[in-house]
Amino acid sequence: MVNITTFNPLKVTAVKKETDETVSIKLEVPENLKDIFKYKAGQYLTFKQLINGEEVRRSYSICSANYENELSVAVKKVIDGRFSTYANENLKAGDVLETMPPMGKFILNDKEDSTTKTYVFFAAGSGITPIISLIKTVLNSSDKNKAILFYGNRTTDSVIFKEQLEDLKDKNVNNFSLHYLLSKENLGAVLFNGRINKEKTISFSKYFFDIANVNQFFICGPEEMIFEVKDGLDSLGIPKQKIKFELFSSPDQPKKKQTNSEVKDTRRVLSQIKIKQDGNEYDFNLYSDGDSILDAALNSGADLPFACKGGVCCTCKAKLESGKVDMDVNYGLEEDEIEAGYILTCQAHPTTDTVYVNFDA
C-alpha cells in the first residue's frame, strides 16, 4: 500500500519554457501510483530535491486539468529561489522528481447544486497556475458554466499561459471573459492599467459581473494583491464562504499567536509529545517555548511531511488527539478543520504536559 504522505519518484517527460522566467513541467505517473495522484483542479504538488548537497522542499500548483490526462505544474524563477532556479535552468526531460501526492483546498465547491455556475477569478503573476486549472475544469464541466478572469502582470511578455488563455477564450466565446491588467505597459484603459487592488475589484463588479449570481470567487497571487481583492469583495458584502484564496508564502508581517484555546497558557511547560505516523509512534520531550512540534520531531529522527514551514501549505497538517497547543500563525487551516482538532505542526507549540498528534487521522 502506498502512503499518501510520502514522496514518490515521478519522471519528468517535458520542460516547456512559458516565459523568460517560467517553465511548465510535465510528469509521468506510473500505473501503481495513478490512484493516489488523482487531483482536483486548484491543488498542488510538493517536491523534494537534493540541490548542491542540500535537501530542498517546495510546493507548486498543478496547471493541468484532469480531462487533459496529464499532470503538470509551473515554476516561476524567483531571486535566490533554489528550487525555482534549478527547475528553470537545469531540470530536463528524463530527470526524476521526488513528489508527494496532490494536496490543497483551493478547489471548486462540488456541493453547488445550481445548473449554471459563474466563477470569478483574480490572479497575478504565477498565481495563474492553479487558476488556469480551475478555469479549464469549469468550462469543460458544463457548457452553461461561466468563468471571468482578471489577470495582472508587468508586461504582455510576462503573461504566463497566454497562448492557452487565448485559446480557451476563442473556444468559449460566450462563457469565458478574459481581462488583462498590466503595471508596466499601457493598455489604453485606466481600469486595466496598474495592479489589481481593492478599488479596481469594486469597479470590476459594476461592469463585468453581478455579485448576486457568482457562485465562488478565487484569488491567487502575491500577498498584497490577495488581501486588496479580499477587502474589496468584503466591502461588497460577499459572504466569506464564497471567497477562496491561496498564498504563495507566509505573509511578511509580525506573527500573531493564533491558538485553539480561548485563553493562552503562558506557563513554560515541558511536554511529553507523542506522534503517530504510518502506524508508528514517536515520543520526545519539548518545552512550550522551544521548537515547533514539527521541527522537534524532525530533529528526533521522524520523517514527517512538510514543505513551506510558514503556516500556508498545510502539508504538515495533523490531528491533535489530546492535549493543547498554540499556533504561531495559521494561513492554511479552515475553521471547520480547527474545530475538528487539526493543527499545523510547523506552527504548533505544546501548552499541556502531554500532547498526542496523529498524522494518520
VMD Tcl script that draws the C-alpha trace (Angstrom):
set ca {
  {0.00 0.00 0.00}
  {1.37 3.42 -0.98}
  {1.23 6.12 1.69}
  {-0.19 9.45 0.54}
  {2.14 11.45 2.83}
  {5.37 10.06 1.41}
  {7.39 11.09 -1.63}
  {7.28 9.06 -4.81}
  {9.65 9.25 -7.82}
  {7.96 10.75 -10.89}
  {9.72 11.03 -14.23}
  {9.82 14.42 -15.95}
  {8.59 13.97 -19.52}
  {8.77 17.59 -20.68}
  {10.01 21.00 -19.54}
  {8.47 23.87 -21.54}
  {9.52 27.49 -21.41}
  {6.33 29.51 -20.82}
  {8.02 32.91 -20.31}
  {11.61 34.06 -19.73}
  {11.09 33.35 -16.01}
  {8.70 30.41 -16.00}
  {8.67 26.76 -17.06}
  {5.91 24.18 -17.02}
  {6.90 20.65 -16.01}
  {5.02 17.58 -17.21}
  {5.25 14.47 -15.04}
  {4.62 10.81 -15.78}
  {2.61 8.92 -13.18}
  {3.21 5.13 -13.09}
  {0.17 2.85 -13.10}
  {0.68 1.81 -9.47}
  {0.54 5.48 -8.36}
  {-2.36 6.72 -10.50}
  {-4.95 6.40 -7.73}
  {-3.07 8.49 -5.18}
  {-2.06 11.07 -7.79}
  {-5.63 11.81 -8.84}
  {-6.11 15.51 -8.26}
  {-8.69 18.23 -8.11}
  {-8.24 21.48 -10.00}
  {-6.50 24.01 -7.76}
  {-4.38 21.52 -5.80}
  {-0.59 21.47 -5.58}
  {2.35 19.05 -5.52}
  {5.25 19.11 -3.07}
  {8.69 18.22 -4.40}
  {11.84 17.12 -2.61}
  {15.13 17.55 -4.41}
  {18.81 17.44 -3.47}
  {20.34 20.67 -4.78}
  {24.03 21.38 -4.18}
  {24.06 18.77 -1.45}
  {21.07 20.20 0.42}
  {17.53 18.82 0.53}
  {15.04 21.40 -0.72}
  {11.26 21.05 -0.48}
  {8.87 23.29 -2.37}
  {5.20 23.18 -3.35}
  {3.87 24.20 -6.78}
  {0.32 24.33 -8.09}
  {-0.96 21.98 -10.76}
  {-1.72 23.79 -14.02}
  {-3.24 20.90 -15.97}
  {-6.82 19.64 -15.76}
  {-7.93 16.06 -15.25}
  {-9.65 15.79 -18.63}
  {-6.30 16.50 -20.31}
  {-4.97 13.23 -18.87}
  {-1.73 14.77 -17.72}
  {-0.06 16.11 -14.59}
  {1.82 19.40 -14.96}
  {2.99 22.20 -12.70}
  {4.50 25.60 -13.44}
  {7.54 27.07 -11.69}
  {8.45 30.74 -11.86}
  {12.06 31.64 -11.14}
  {12.44 33.91 -8.13}
  {15.50 35.68 -6.75}
  {17.57 33.30 -4.59}
  {14.97 30.57 -5.18}
  {16.95 27.35 -5.08}
  {14.31 25.03 -6.49}
  {12.84 27.56 -8.92}
  {16.31 28.33 -10.30}
  {17.09 24.62 -10.60}
  {13.78 23.95 -12.36}
  {14.26 26.80 -14.84}
  {17.94 26.27 -15.57}
  {18.77 22.60 -15.00}
  {15.69 20.38 -14.98}
  {15.14 18.37 -18.17}
  {13.08 15.54 -19.59}
  {14.20 12.21 -18.17}
  {15.02 13.60 -14.73}
  {13.15 12.28 -11.69}
  {11.45 14.40 -9.03}
  {10.53 13.04 -5.60}
  {6.89 14.07 -5.39}
  {4.20 13.99 -2.73}
  {0.60 13.27 -3.88}
  {-1.73 16.24 -4.54}
  {-2.92 18.34 -1.62}
  {-4.79 21.58 -1.08}
  {-8.26 23.02 -0.57}
  {-8.15 25.77 -3.21}
  {-10.78 23.83 -5.13}
  {-14.27 24.14 -6.58}
  {-17.24 23.58 -4.32}
  {-18.67 20.29 -5.54}
  {-21.74 20.75 -3.34}
  {-23.11 23.55 -5.52}
  {-26.39 22.32 -6.99}
  {-27.14 25.14 -9.44}
  {-27.16 24.12 -13.10}
  {-25.50 27.31 -14.30}
  {-22.44 28.34 -12.32}
  {-20.44 31.55 -12.56}
  {-16.92 31.82 -11.18}
  {-14.79 34.95 -10.88}
  {-11.01 34.59 -10.75}
  {-8.32 37.09 -9.77}
  {-4.69 36.19 -10.48}
  {-1.34 37.95 -10.64}
  {1.92 36.57 -11.99}
  {2.38 32.87 -11.34}
  {-0.87 32.92 -9.37}
  {-2.41 31.91 -12.69}
  {-1.07 28.36 -12.20}
  {-3.91 26.89 -10.07}
  {-6.37 29.35 -11.61}
  {-5.94 28.05 -15.16}
  {-6.56 24.51 -13.93}
  {-9.77 25.70 -12.28}
  {-10.90 27.62 -15.36}
  {-10.29 24.67 -17.67}
  {-12.29 22.44 -15.33}
  {-15.17 24.92 -15.02}
  {-15.51 25.34 -18.77}
  {-15.13 21.64 -19.52}
  {-17.66 20.57 -16.87}
  {-20.66 22.26 -18.47}
  {-21.34 24.47 -21.48}
  {-23.55 26.53 -19.16}
  {-20.73 27.44 -16.77}
  {-19.17 30.88 -16.98}
  {-15.67 31.98 -15.96}
  {-14.41 35.55 -15.60}
  {-10.68 36.17 -15.16}
  {-8.80 39.32 -14.14}
  {-5.10 38.65 -14.59}
  {-2.36 41.09 -13.59}
  {1.23 41.16 -14.87}
  {4.04 43.62 -15.52}
  {4.01 43.41 -19.32}
  {2.46 41.34 -22.10}
  {5.65 39.25 -22.34}
  {5.36 38.22 -18.69}
  {1.85 36.76 -19.11}
  {2.11 33.06 -18.25}
  {-0.02 30.66 -20.33}
  {-1.06 33.49 -22.67}
  {-1.49 31.12 -25.61}
  {-3.60 28.70 -23.57}
  {-5.76 31.51 -22.19}
  {-6.37 32.98 -25.62}
  {-7.24 29.53 -26.94}
  {-9.72 29.00 -24.10}
  {-11.29 32.38 -24.87}
  {-11.62 31.56 -28.58}
  {-13.24 28.19 -27.84}
  {-15.57 29.59 -25.16}
  {-16.56 32.96 -26.59}
  {-19.80 33.20 -24.60}
  {-18.57 31.55 -21.42}
  {-15.10 32.91 -20.70}
  {-14.27 36.58 -20.17}
  {-10.55 37.39 -20.05}
  {-9.23 40.73 -18.77}
  {-5.52 41.57 -18.56}
  {-4.08 44.25 -16.27}
  {-0.51 45.46 -16.84}
  {1.55 47.57 -14.46}
  {4.48 48.40 -16.79}
  {2.65 48.64 -20.09}
  {-0.19 50.93 -21.12}
  {-3.30 49.15 -22.37}
  {-5.13 52.41 -23.05}
  {-7.90 51.95 -20.48}
  {-7.24 53.33 -16.98}
  {-9.15 50.47 -15.39}
  {-6.69 47.93 -16.83}
  {-3.51 49.87 -16.13}
  {-1.67 49.21 -12.88}
  {-2.13 46.45 -10.36}
  {-5.25 44.66 -9.18}
  {-6.38 46.31 -5.94}
  {-9.43 46.95 -3.81}
  {-10.71 49.88 -5.87}
  {-10.38 48.03 -9.17}
  {-12.12 44.99 -7.69}
  {-15.11 47.12 -6.74}
  {-15.12 48.71 -10.21}
  {-15.00 45.31 -11.90}
  {-18.15 44.31 -10.02}
  {-20.00 47.24 -11.58}
  {-19.09 46.41 -15.16}
  {-18.24 42.73 -15.53}
  {-20.21 40.58 -13.09}
  {-23.28 40.61 -10.88}
  {-22.15 39.59 -7.38}
  {-25.55 38.02 -6.71}
  {-25.01 35.49 -9.49}
  {-21.43 34.45 -8.68}
  {-21.03 31.04 -7.07}
  {-17.40 31.42 -5.99}
  {-14.51 33.87 -6.11}
  {-10.90 32.63 -6.33}
  {-7.80 34.77 -5.67}
  {-4.18 33.75 -6.14}
  {-1.06 35.89 -6.30}
  {1.23 37.97 -4.09}
  {0.09 38.70 -0.55}
  {-0.72 42.38 -1.08}
  {-2.89 41.68 -4.11}
  {-4.78 38.88 -2.37}
  {-5.76 40.97 0.63}
  {-6.59 44.01 -1.53}
  {-9.04 41.91 -3.58}
  {-10.40 40.22 -0.49}
  {-11.02 43.62 1.14}
  {-12.82 44.73 -2.00}
  {-15.06 41.65 -2.03}
  {-15.70 42.01 1.70}
  {-16.80 45.62 1.19}
  {-19.26 44.40 -1.45}
  {-20.83 42.11 1.13}
  {-19.66 38.83 -0.41}
  {-20.07 36.00 2.15}
  {-16.65 34.76 3.20}
  {-17.58 31.16 2.34}
  {-17.75 32.22 -1.31}
  {-14.18 33.59 -1.29}
  {-11.15 31.33 -1.61}
  {-7.56 32.50 -1.78}
  {-4.16 30.87 -1.91}
  {-0.95 32.50 -0.72}
  {2.43 31.86 -2.32}
  {4.17 32.01 1.04}
  {3.71 33.16 4.60}
  {2.93 36.91 4.72}
  {5.81 39.20 5.77}
  {4.19 40.60 8.86}
  {4.64 40.21 12.62}
  {3.48 36.82 13.76}
  {0.39 36.80 15.91}
  {-0.32 33.93 18.20}
  {-3.40 32.10 16.99}
  {-4.46 29.47 19.45}
  {-7.10 26.82 19.65}
  {-7.91 27.77 23.22}
  {-9.68 30.87 24.46}
  {-7.01 31.78 26.99}
  {-3.39 31.22 26.14}
  {-1.39 29.42 28.83}
  {1.80 31.44 29.39}
  {3.46 28.90 31.74}
  {6.66 27.31 30.48}
  {5.71 23.69 30.09}
  {7.85 20.64 29.47}
  {5.57 18.47 27.42}
  {5.77 14.81 26.53}
  {4.96 14.65 22.82}
  {3.67 11.53 21.10}
  {3.37 11.48 17.31}
  {1.71 8.81 15.19}
  {2.53 8.43 11.50}
  {2.19 5.44 9.19}
  {1.18 3.35 12.20}
  {4.46 4.13 14.00}
  {4.73 6.24 17.13}
  {7.49 8.64 18.19}
  {7.99 10.09 21.67}
  {10.09 13.05 22.77}
  {10.02 15.94 25.22}
  {9.57 19.55 24.17}
  {9.37 22.85 26.03}
  {6.45 25.10 25.15}
  {8.81 27.95 24.23}
  {11.09 25.73 22.15}
  {10.96 24.49 18.58}
  {7.71 23.78 16.79}
  {6.38 20.24 17.16}
  {7.35 19.55 13.54}
  {10.96 20.73 13.91}
  {11.40 18.90 17.20}
  {10.04 15.70 15.65}
  {12.36 16.02 12.64}
  {15.31 16.58 14.97}
  {14.29 13.42 16.82}
  {14.53 11.40 13.61}
  {10.90 11.30 12.49}
  {10.33 11.62 8.73}
  {7.23 13.80 8.65}
  {5.61 15.57 5.69}
  {6.30 19.30 5.36}
  {7.03 21.94 2.74}
  {6.73 25.67 3.44}
  {7.04 25.72 7.26}
  {5.22 29.05 7.09}
  {1.70 28.05 8.08}
  {0.47 28.26 4.49}
  {0.58 24.98 2.59}
  {-0.96 22.56 5.14}
  {1.43 19.75 4.14}
  {2.28 19.26 7.82}
  {-1.37 19.17 8.95}
  {-2.17 16.59 11.64}
  {-4.93 15.93 14.17}
  {-4.48 16.87 17.79}
  {-5.88 13.81 19.56}
  {-5.17 15.03 23.08}
  {-3.54 17.95 24.87}
  {-3.42 21.57 23.78}
  {-1.14 23.66 21.57}
  {-0.65 27.25 20.45}
  {-0.04 28.02 16.79}
  {2.18 30.97 15.83}
  {0.22 31.60 12.62}
  {-2.41 29.83 10.56}
  {-3.00 30.79 6.95}
  {-3.94 27.32 5.74}
  {-6.46 25.66 8.02}
  {-10.13 26.49 7.69}
  {-12.43 26.98 10.67}
  {-14.08 23.58 10.37}
  {-10.67 21.89 10.35}
  {-9.62 23.70 13.50}
  {-12.91 22.77 15.16}
  {-12.25 19.14 14.18}
  {-8.91 19.28 16.02}
  {-6.42 19.74 13.19}
  {-3.24 21.75 13.65}
  {-0.27 22.89 11.57}
  {2.62 21.13 13.27}
  {5.15 23.59 11.80}
  {3.47 26.34 13.85}
  {2.38 24.37 16.92}
  {3.88 24.58 20.42}
  {2.64 22.45 23.36}
  {0.89 24.09 26.31}
  {-0.01 20.96 28.29}
  {2.08 18.25 29.94}
  {1.19 15.71 27.26}
  {0.31 16.16 23.59}
  {-0.70 13.44 21.12}
  {-0.56 14.31 17.40}
  {-1.86 11.93 14.73}
  {-0.69 12.29 11.13}
  {-2.74 9.25 10.11}
  {-6.12 10.76 11.02}
}
mol new
graphics top color blue
foreach p $ca { graphics top sphere $p radius 0.5 }
foreach p [lrange $ca 0 end-1] q [lrange $ca 1 end] { graphics top cylinder $p $q radius 0.2 }
display resetview
